[in-house]
Amino acid sequence: MKDFGKRSGADATEREAQEARAAAEESFARLDRAFHALLGRAEGGLSPVALGMAWADWATHLAMSPGKQSELGWKAGRKWLHLMREMGPHRADDPEAQPLEPLPQDRRFKAPEWQNWPFSLYAQSFLHAQQWWHNATTGIHGVEDRHLQMMEFTARQFLDMAAPSNFLATNPQLIARTRKEGGANLVRGATYLFEDMLKAMGGNGEPEPSLIPGEHVALSPGKVVLRNQLIELIQYAPTTEEVHSVPLLIVPAWIMKYYILDLERTNSLISWLVGQGFTVFTVSWKNPGEEDRCLGFDDYRELGVMAALDAVTEITGAEKVHGLGYCLGGTLLSVAAAAMARDGDTRLASLTMLAAQVDFTEAGELSLFTNEDQLALIEDMMWEEGYLDKSAMAGTFSMLKSKDLVWSQAVHTYLMGEREEDSALASWSHDATRMPYKMHSEYLRKLFLDNDLAEGRMQAGGQPVFLQDISTPVFAVATEADHIAPWQSVYKLTWALPGEVNFALVSGGHNTGIVAPPGSNRARYRLMEHHAGATHPGPGEWAETSETIPGSWWEPWAKWLADKDGGALITPPTMGKGRKYRALADAPGDYVLGR
């Protein structure tokens, strides 16, 4: 008994020692997390280590490349000579003295005042510097592609910050406005700057939406027919005597509010679809809090897509449902579709993918912020609160188009003294959502970093899923000026999926191209119908040879949907059904208001 007591005491002491070591190690890890989170907030969610590694790679290889250095010196000399010939007397037909043209999307120097001296010198000097820095951050042998892209991106950020259009002394339009108003514009701008600084100091630096869902936007009538831990499902009231036999389920990205598709009467895709005789349901994601930190990607599939699909089929009695996924909602829907195909679930009549990717190897400049160091920093920022605040993602998206979303807006507000009222789209863009810790970490790692879905390593329900199992017909839409999901990346759906894939390349950006109703003056699209077994043209080859059709892509897509259900029309289903799916509230519901 004494020996047993001694052993028990020794075991207890050892356990206590192990627990003490584990507690000490955990406290050290917490210290690191807290420090990294503080650093991440100070750096706007961007890792200085990632940028430092990119700079070291670029600078070291440039230092070891005398040929590239000579080329850059030679080009700098040529640009100075070109600039001097531009500014001096020259013949109008002298090709070596013609001014540089800004990139097509660069509107900073479009005004005629920029053609006058000395403002023409400022603009042309900037454009020459822009070209030189592009040469300096590309074509260096031995540098990792990601590091080169990051250096090119960083150089562009600094150039956009230093553009002559940003300063009173070098912007002729600002000078003219200031003279006309006697400086009143600067006083107003200083007032706006002071107001925004006070908001930022109070922890509310991000603009708040000015238009409230249910009052100004998201006005399509409907009912919330399902509410769970993660979603509200909205069923929209029919406006036609008969409806198509196959209902439509919309799955938006969880990082956005669904009402991008229900902004105003004139550009609401949801309202337009209802008017075309479709029974429309949409998922409205909950804005997660600390209590949702452990919700992962599979929870979003089960509680989001699958729970909504169960409700739609039960309420309507339909055997088939059209699925529509927007942005990352499309990626999530594709995972759900692959899992359904694996499990023999045939309820999807078709898939519509709006600016959605399944292969993230060419995911645009957003992928520059996705590496191990950056993800570790984001995870540490999320650890304490259990979610990533909306401001971190908003800042990243703004940087992708800093010329338009940061500096031009700052000039307009703080120097021109004009604070424009938000449009419906701008107000929506300010109504961002938070991302739960587990989900945000999983989708960044599994999709952006490791590309598991395209490479066959993705799992759903504890088993692998494969895109090649999806035989459902697909209509994929990409936008020409998308800086979040580049159209060449979306185009990969045409060969990543084995069945019928119709591909539409439409004018506009990630949001403006999607929300382009019939009657839009500048709307246009190119359409490809790809059938199983047909060869696959490259994206550039196809874009060059395809016909550009004026009008909105909504109309050919709606016809495609109607063809898939055979054109059968039925009496509209009831709004909700039974106790399980009874009407809980009017659209747009409660979750869309959770900020």
N, C-alpha and C positions, 0 to 999 in steps of 0.2 A: 504493500500500500504506500509505503514511503517513497519507493522508486517511482510508482505511478504518479504520486503527487509532485515529485520533482520534475518528471517529464512534462506533466500538464503545466506546471509553472513555467518551465523553460519554453514550451510551445507558445504559451500566452505572451511571454516576453518577446519571443521572436516575431509573433504576429503584430504586437504593438510597435516593434521596431520597424517592420515592413510598412505598417500603416503610416508611421511617422515619416519614413523616407518617401512614400508615395505622396503624402500631403506636402512635403517640402518640394518635391519635383513639380507637383501641380501648382504650387504657389509661384515657382520660377517661371513655369509656362504661362501662368496668368499675367505675370509681370511683362513677359515678352508680348503677349497679346494686347495688353493695355497700351504698351509703348507703340506697337505697330499701328494700333487703331488711332492713337493720337497723331502719329506721323501721317497716316492715310488721310485723316480729316484735314490736316494742315496742307497736304499736297493735293487736295481736291479729289482724293480717291485714286491718284496715279502714283505708281511706284517710282521713286527716284533711282532705285537700284537698277530697274529694267532699262531706264533711259541711260544711266551711266554705263551699263554693259554695252548697249548699242553704240554709244559714243566712243567707247574704248575700242571696239571692234572696227568701227569706221575710221577713227583717227589713226590707229596703228597700221592698218592696211594702206591708208592713204600716204602715211609717212614712208612706207616701204614701196611706193609706186612712183618712181621719178617720171615715168612716162605720163601718168595721169596728172601729176603736178605740173608738168610742162604743158600738157593740154589745157589745163585750167588757166595757167598763166597766159598762154596764147589766146584763149578765148576771152579772157579779161581784157587784153590789149585790143582785140578786134571790137569788143563791145564799146570800149571807150572811143575808138576811132569812129565807129558807127554813130555813137551818140553825138560826137562833135560835128560830124557831117550833117546829121539831122538838124542840129541847132544852128548851123551856119548857113550861108547862102548856098543853094544847090539847085540843080535842074530838077524839074518835077518828075522827069523820067529816069532819074538816077536810082538804080535799084539798091545801091549801097547807102542811100540816105533816106530811105522810106521809114517812117515811124513804125515801131512794133505795134501789133494789134493785141489787145487783151484777150484772154481766153473767152470763148463765147458766153460762159456763165458769169463772167466778171463784169458787173455793171458800174463799178466805182468811177471809171473815167469816161463814161459815155457822154456826159454833158458837154456842150460845145465850149464852155469856159475852159476846159482842160486843154484846148488846142492853142491857147494864148500863152505867150511868154510871161512870167517864168514857170507857169504851172505845167506847161508841156514838158519842160526840163525835169520837173519833179516826177511826173507820171512816167516819162520814158526812162529815167534813171531807175525807178522802181521796177519797171517791167524787164529791163536788162538785168538787174540784180536778181530778179525772180528766175530768169532763164539760167543765169550763172549758177545759182545755188541748186537748181534742179540738176545741172550737169555735175556739180560737186558731190551730190548725194546719190548718184546713180552710176552704174557701170564700173564699180571698183571691184576688181577680181579678188575673190577670197572672202568677202564680207557676207555673212549670212543674209539671205533675202529679207528676213523679218527685221534685222537690224538696219539694213539700208532703207527699207520702207519707213521704219520709225524715225530715222534721221531726216528723210525727206519730209515726213509729216511735221517733225519738230521745226525744221527750217521754215516750212510754210507758215507755221503758227507765229514764229517771230517776225516773219516778213509781213504777215497780215496785221500784226500789232503795230509795226513801224510804217505802214503804208501812209503816203502823204495825205490821203483822204481822211485820215483820222485826226488831223491837227488843224487848228484854226489858221495858223500862219501859212499853211501850204494847201489849203482847200479853197478854191475860188468861190464855190457855192456858199461855204460858211462865211467867207469874208463879205460877200454880197448881202447875205441875210443879216449879218451883224450891222453893216452900214445902214441898211434899210430900216432896221428896228432900233437903231441907236443902242445896241447891246442888250435890249430887253430879252432876246432869245437866250443869252448867256445867263441872265438872272433866273429865268424860268428853269433852264437846264440845271443850274446849281441847286435850285429848290428840289427838283426831281432827284438829283444825286443825293442830297441830304436825306430825303425821305427813304430812298432805297438803302442808304447806309444804316439808318436807324432800324429798318426792318432786318437787315443782315445781322446787326449787333444783337437784336432780339431773338436770333435763331430762326428768322423767317425770311431768309434771303431769296428764296425762290418765289417767283410771281404766283399768286393764287388765281385760279380760274375766275373770270368775271361773269361767266354765264353758267347758271345752275341747271343741272339735269332735271327735267320734269317741269321747269319753269320757262327756260329760254331754248334749251336744246333737249334732245332725246324725248320728243313729243309724240311719237307714234303710240297710239292707244294699245294697251295690252294688259296682261295680268302676270304676276309672279306665281308660277304653279309648282315650284319646287324651291326649297331653301335647305341647304345643308351647311356643314362646317366651312365649305369652300366656295360654293356658288349659289346664285339665284338663277333660276331658269325662267325666262320671260317668253310667254306665248302672245303673239300679236293678233289683234282682232281682225277678222277678215273684212274686206271692203267690196268683195264681189259675191254674186249669188252662188257661184260654183268655184271650186278651187282644184288645183292639180292634185292628183291622187297621192303623190309622193311629197311629204313635208321636207322642209329644209332646216337644218340645225347649224347655227353659226358658232364657231369657237374662236374668239379673239385671243390675242396674246395676253398672257397674265400680267405683263408689264404695262398694259394700257387699259383704259376704260373702253368698254365695248361701243360707246355711243359715237365713236369716229364714224360708224356706219349708220348713224341716226342723228346727224347734226341738225340740219334745218330741213324744212319741207322740200326745198328746191334741190337738195343734194343728199337726201337720205336714201341709201341703198335699201334699207329695211322697208321704208314706206313704199318705195318704188316696186319692190318685189311683191309686197302684199297687194299692190294695185294690179300687178300682173297675174294675180290669182294663185300665189304660192302661200302655203301655210308656213309661217316663219317662226322659229324659236331661236333665241340667242342666250348664250351663257354670259352672265355678269359675275366676274370674279370678285371675291371678297378682298378688301385691302388688308393684308395680314398684319397682325401685331405680334408681340413677344410670345403670346401663347401658341402661335402657329409655327414656331421656329423649327419643329421637327417634321413638318410636311415636306415630302420629297416629290420627285418627278412622277413616281408611280401613284402617289396620292392624287396628284393633279389629273392623271389619266383616269383613275377609278372614280374619284369623287366629282370630277369635272366632266370629261367626255362620256364615260360609260354611264354614269348616273343620269346625265342629260339624255343620252340615247334611249335608255330604258323608259324614261318619262315620256319622250316624244312618241315612241311606238305604242305605249300603253294609252296615252291620251287620244291619239289619232286612229289607232287600230291598224296603222300601215305596217306592212311587212318590210318595207324598204324606206330608207331615209337618205336624202342628199346631205352630205357633210361639207361644210365650208370652213376652212381654217385661214386666219389672217396672221401673217408674220410668224412669230413663234407658236401661235395657235395652230398654224398649219403643220409645223414640225410635230407638235404634240398629237395632232390628229393623225398624222402619218404613222406615228408609233402605235396609236390605238388601232388603226386600220391593219397594220402588220400583225398585231397581236390577235385581232379578230380573225384574220385570214388563217393564222396558225391554229386557232381554236375552232375553226369551222363556223364562225359567226358570219352570216351572209347578209346582215341588215343594211349595209351601206350600198346604196344604188349608184352613187358617184362621189368623187372627191373634187372640191374646188380649192385650189391653193393660191392665195393672194400674197404675193411678195414673200413666199415661204421657201425656206431652204431645207434640204435633207443632207447635203454634202457641204461641209464648212471649210474646205481647204482653200476656197477663194471667197471668203466672207467679207471682203472689203476691209476698209481701214478700222472697222470695229474690232477685227481680229488682232490688231496691234496691241490692244489692251488685254489680251488673253494669253498670258504665259504663266509659268509656275510662280514666279515672283509676284506678279500682279494678282493672281488668284489668292495666294497666301495672304497678301495685304487685305484684299476684300473680305476674305473669311474672318480675319482678325477684327475688321471693322464691324462685321455683322455679329460677332460672337456675344458681345455684351448685351445688345438690345434684342438679338434674335432675328433681325431683319436688316436689309440694306435700305437706308432712307432714300426717298425719291430724288433728293437733290444730287446724290452721287451719280446716278444714271443720267439725270438731266444735264449735268455738267459735261459728261462724256459725249452725249449726243450733240451738244452745242459745239464742242470742240471740232467735231467732224465737219461742221460748216461754220467755223468761227468767223469767216469773212462776212457772212450774212446774219448769223444768229447772235454774234457777240459785238464785233466792232462797228458794223454798219448801224446796228440798233443803238449802240452807245452814242455814236455821232448824232443820230437822228434825235435821240432823247435829250442828251446832256449838252450838246452844242447847238443843234438847231432849235432846241427847246420845244419839241413836239412829242407829246406822249399820245400815241395813237390808241384808240379804243380797240380792244381785242376783237378780232373776227371769231366766228364760231370755232374755226380750226385752231387758231392761236390759243383760245381759251381752253380747248380740249388738251392741247399740248402741255399746258401748265397743270393739268389735272392728272399728274402721274401717280403711280402706285408704288407701294413698297414690295420688296421681294423677301420671302422667308429664307432663313439661313440655309437650311438643307436643300431646298429647291434651287436656289440661286447657285449654290456651290455645285450641285450635281449637273445642272444643265450647262454651266460654263465649262466644267471639266469634260463631261461626256460628249458634248456636242462641239463646242468651239475648240477646246484644247486637244482632245483625243479623237474626235470625229468618229465616235463609236457607232452611230447609226449607219453611216454610209459604209463603214468597214465591217459590219456584221457582228459587233460586240455588244450592241445595245440589248438590255433586258427589260421585260415587262412582265409583272406577275411572277418574278423569279425564274423566267425562262427566256431564252434569246428570241429576238424578233428580226426578221429579214425583209427589207423593202421588196425583194424579188418575189415575195409571196403575195403582194398586192396585185390583184387582177382587175380591180375596180377601175372603170374609166375615169380619167382625170382631166380637169380643165385648169391649167396653170397660168397665172397672170404675173408678169414682171413689168417693172416701170423703168423707162430709159434713164432717168436721172436719180436712181435709188442709191443713196449713200449708206444704207443699212443692209439691204439684201441686193447686191449688184445683180443686174439681170442675167449676166453670164453664169452666175452661180445658180439662180433659179432655173435657168435653161437646162441644167443637169437633170432635172426631173424627167426630161424627154427620154433619157437613156437609163436613168436609175430605176425607173419603174417599167415592168415588162409589158403592160397592156396598152390600151389606147390612151394617148396623152395629147390633148390639144393645148397649144402654147400660144398665148397672146402677149406681145410686147407693146405696151401702151405708153403714150406720152406722159410726162410729169414725173413727180418724185414718189417716195415711198408712201405718202398719204394722198397727195394731190392727184396722182395718177389713178389711184383706186377710187377716190371719191370724185368721179368725173361723170355726171349723169348725161343722158341724151340731151342734146341741145347745147352742150359745152362748145364754145367757139373754137378752142384750140385742141380739143380732144382728137386723137387719132390712134390707130392701132395697126399692128401687123399680126396675122394669124397663121399658125401652122397646124395642120391636122396630121398627127403621126399615129400610125396604126402598128399593131404588133407585127413584127417580122420585117418592117420597112427599115431601110438604112437611115443612119443618123447624120445629117449635115452638121458641120461645125457652127457655132453661134455666129461668128463673123460672116461666114459664107452665106448662111441663111438670111441674116439681117440685110446684107447687101443686095440680095436678089428678090426679097419678098416685097409684095405690094403694100404701100401705106394707104390705109383706108380712113377717110375722115369720119368722125363720129365716136360714140362711146362704145367701149367693149361690153357694157351691160347688156346691150340688145342681142348680139350673137350668143352671149353666154346664156341668157334666159331661154333663147330658142334651143340651145343645146340641152339645157336642163329639161325642158318640156319634151324634147325628143326621147330622152332617157326613160321617161315614165309613160311613153306611148301616147301622150296627149289626152289621157283619160281625165275627165272632170267629175268631181263628186260634190256632195253637199258639205259645207265647211264643218269640221269637227267642233265639239263643244270646247269651251274655254276651261281647261282643266278637266279632271275626272275623278270622282270618288273622293274619299277622305285623304288618300295618300297624295294626290296631285290636285287638291282643291285650290281655288284662287286665294292667295294669301294677301296680296296687295296689288295696287295698280302699278303699271310700269311707270317709271323705270326701276322701281323697287328701292330697297334700303342700301344694298351693298355698294351701288354706284356712288352713293353720297358719302361713304366712309373715307374720310381723309385723315 
